[in-house]
């Protein structure tokens, strides 16, 4: 049997086990700009942008102060937050820069530009924006080419001066 998911299907939300709910809420609201939409007592919170029910769920159901999986084990590599424009990605990066939050990396992938960081529990997060499909790099056969080059961070921040 062959099955192909509908092209309009999307990843709806990510739900993370965290060690300290309040610390995680503070990170996702103050550093990344999400809003708390609901709480489940003192053990879970749901965060969103816009009017969506939740993009991120946080819980301490495994217990407070749990430890993250050790390196070299399977699990979440990262989840990604897609920004609608390069300007919005620049705004997000500016907050991290001004707060001196550790950024793991910043890459130009040809089809997109990405900022990589970890949340307080060590979960990987990619903040990114796509380029227009007409700008994607193609090989001689018309196939999309993905690569990893250093992202021009001053160029990204210059987006904020253009508006």
NORTA-V996012 format. One record per residue. N is the residue number from 1. PHI is phi in whole degrees, -180 to 180 (999 if undefined). PSI is psi as a letter, one per 30 degrees, with the letter a starting at -180 (999 if undefined). Layout:
n;phi;psi
N;PHI;PSI
N;PHI;PSI
//
This chain:
n;phi;psi
1;999;k
2;-114;k
3;-138;k
4;-125;k
5;-63;k
6;-61;k
7;-65;f
8;-93;g
9;-67;k
10;-137;l
11;-73;k
12;-84;e
13;-162;l
14;-121;k
15;-123;k
16;-118;k
17;-82;k
18;-126;l
19;-86;e
20;-139;j
21;-59;e
22;-66;e
23;-63;e
24;-69;e
25;-59;e
26;-60;e
27;-60;e
28;-70;f
29;-88;e
30;-82;e
31;-90;e
32;-109;f
33;83;g
34;-76;l
35;-118;k
36;-74;k
37;-102;f
38;-162;l
39;-129;k
40;-118;i
41;59;b
42;-101;g
43;-113;f
44;-156;l
45;-143;l
46;-125;k
47;-125;l
48;-153;l
49;-119;l
50;67;b
51;-106;g
52;-74;k
53;-63;e
54;-170;k
55;-99;e
56;-133;k
57;-108;k
58;-125;k
59;-147;l
60;-117;h
61;-64;f
62;-83;f
63;115;l
64;-71;k
65;63;h
66;-66;l
67;-100;k
68;-71;l
69;-61;k
70;-70;l
71;-58;k
72;87;g
73;-113;l
74;-73;l
75;148;a
76;-66;k
77;-81;e
78;-165;l
79;-117;l
80;-121;k
81;-113;j
82;-89;k
83;-92;k
84;-73;f
85;-157;l
86;-64;e
87;-62;e
88;-68;e
89;-64;e
90;-61;e
91;-60;e
92;-64;e
93;-64;e
94;-59;e
95;-61;e
96;-60;e
97;-61;e
98;-66;e
99;-86;g
100;56;h
101;-78;k
102;-65;k
103;-105;k
104;-72;e
105;-176;l
106;-148;k
107;-131;k
108;-103;j
109;-105;g
110;83;e
111;-88;f
112;-155;l
113;-124;k
114;-137;k
115;-117;k
116;-116;k
117;-151;l
118;-122;k
119;-81;l
120;-59;f
121;-98;g
122;85;g
123;-72;k
124;-74;k
125;-131;k
126;-112;k
127;-102;k
128;-149;l
129;-134;k
130;-85;k
131;-83;l
132;-61;k
133;-56;e
134;-66;f
135;-99;f
136;-65;k
137;-71;k
138;-125;k
139;-85;a
140;-65;f
141;-100;g
142;85;g
143;-87;k
144;-60;k
145;-116;k
146;-100;k
147;-147;l
148;-129;j
149;-124;l
150;-65;k
151;-80;k
152;-77;j
153;-67;e
154;-60;e
155;-65;e
156;-62;e
157;-65;f
158;-64;f
159;-57;e
160;-75;f
161;-87;f
162;-84;f
163;-123;999
//
